[in-house]
Amino acid sequence: MVVIEVRNSELMETVTQEAKRLGITGGAIVSLIGAADSFAISTMPKHDATEDVITDYCLPAEMTGTGEIVGGTVHIHAVMAVEGDRAIAGHLHRAEIRTFFARAYVISRDP
């Protein structure tokens, strides 16, 4: 298992770059933990599961998630806890990590 730590950068870009640097083209992101300053999540509209509705949130959130790396592409589903004890969940497109940190725990399937 490797731990990819993200500080002062965008999470998806950093995890993708670090996985590439480490030679990980496939594997499981078994845990994602941390906090983001802003983020973008998508969900599917009820009338068409093939569409993505991406929503940007310019607010801080505690974060947890899991995902995978397939062909070098990082795919994460996350739950973002925001003020008012609310949760926003879906496919993570972007998470700006500035104030705190994030860590992705990755198990590679590559030798």
C-alpha positions in Angstrom: 0.0 0.0 0.0 1.1 3.5 -0.7 -0.1 6.8 0.8 -0.5 9.8 -1.5 -0.6 12.9 0.6 -2.0 16.1 -0.9 -1.2 19.6 0.4 -1.6 23.0 -1.3 -2.8 21.5 -4.6 -5.8 20.0 -6.4 -6.5 16.5 -5.2 -7.4 14.7 -8.5 -4.4 16.1 -10.4 -2.0 15.3 -7.5 -3.2 11.7 -7.1 -3.0 11.2 -10.9 0.5 12.6 -11.1 1.7 10.6 -8.0 0.2 7.4 -9.3 2.0 7.9 -12.6 5.3 8.7 -10.8 4.9 5.5 -8.8 4.1 3.4 -11.8 0.5 2.7 -10.7 -1.7 2.2 -13.7 -4.3 0.1 -11.8 -5.4 -0.3 -8.3 -7.9 0.5 -5.5 -8.1 3.7 -3.6 -9.2 2.0 -0.4 -9.6 5.1 1.7 -9.6 8.9 1.1 -9.6 11.2 4.1 -9.0 14.9 4.6 -10.6 18.3 4.1 -11.1 20.4 1.0 -11.5 24.2 0.7 -13.8 23.8 -2.4 -14.8 20.9 -4.6 -16.9 19.7 -7.5 -19.1 16.6 -7.4 -21.4 15.0 -10.0 -24.5 12.9 -9.8 -26.9 11.6 -12.4 -30.3 13.1 -13.2 -33.2 10.7 -12.5 -34.3 10.7 -16.1 -30.9 9.7 -17.6 -28.2 7.7 -15.8 -25.8 8.3 -18.7 -25.5 12.1 -17.9 -23.4 13.8 -15.3 -24.7 16.9 -13.5 -21.5 18.6 -12.1 -22.0 21.0 -9.2 -19.2 23.3 -7.9 -19.2 24.1 -4.2 -17.1 27.0 -2.9 -17.2 25.9 0.7 -15.0 23.8 3.0 -15.8 20.2 3.6 -14.5 17.2 5.6 -14.0 14.4 3.1 -14.1 10.6 2.9 -14.1 8.3 -0.1 -13.0 5.3 -2.1 -12.2 4.7 -5.7 -10.0 3.1 -8.3 -7.3 3.7 -10.8 -7.9 2.1 -14.2 -5.5 2.7 -17.1 -3.9 5.5 -15.1 -7.2 7.3 -14.7 -8.3 8.1 -11.1 -12.0 7.7 -10.3 -13.2 8.6 -6.8 -16.6 8.7 -5.2 -16.7 10.9 -2.1 -18.8 12.1 0.7 -18.3 15.7 1.6 -19.5 16.9 5.0 -20.4 20.6 5.0 -21.7 23.1 7.5 -25.0 22.3 9.1 -24.3 18.6 9.4 -25.1 18.0 5.7 -23.5 15.5 3.3 -22.9 16.0 -0.4 -21.9 12.8 -2.2 -21.1 11.6 -5.7 -18.3 11.4 -8.3 -15.4 13.7 -7.3 -14.2 15.9 -10.1 -12.2 18.4 -8.2 -11.1 19.2 -4.6 -8.9 22.1 -3.7 -6.7 21.2 -0.8 -5.2 24.4 0.8 -6.0 24.8 4.5 -5.7 21.2 5.6 -4.6 18.0 3.8 -5.9 14.9 2.1 -4.5 11.3 2.0 -5.3 8.6 -0.5 -4.4 5.1 0.6 -3.8 3.1 -2.6 -3.3 -0.6 -3.2 -1.6 -1.2 -6.6 -2.4 -4.2 -8.7 0.8 -3.4 -10.8 3.9 -5.5 -10.0 
